[in-house]
Amino acid sequence: MINMRNESFDRLFEAILSLDSLEECYRFFEDICTVKELCEIAQRLDVAKYLAAGKNYQEISGLTGASTATISRVSKCLNYGSGGYALVINKTKEADPS
């Protein structure tokens, strides 16, 4: 397993944290990731939000197109991971005016 706590990852995350706007995020991520990679990351976040909202695997698959394997992996991270999904879900709820 790769050690994510290293200088290379630090530089990547510091670069992301330096971005000031949604437009800057689009520009950076369009250059650094393929469209497929971005779609997969966005899909995983959507899956996590639906899981946190109590939707079942069938509903989530229908809404996102994610496979049950992907949904299961995201569920495992939500339940046993480092708390990153929950952190982002809670932070984006706070920013969401609805």
Secondary structure as UniProt FT lines:
FT   HELIX           7..17
FT   HELIX           22..32
FT   HELIX           35..52
FT   TURN            53..54
FT   HELIX           57..64
FT   HELIX           68..80
FT   HELIX           84..95
//
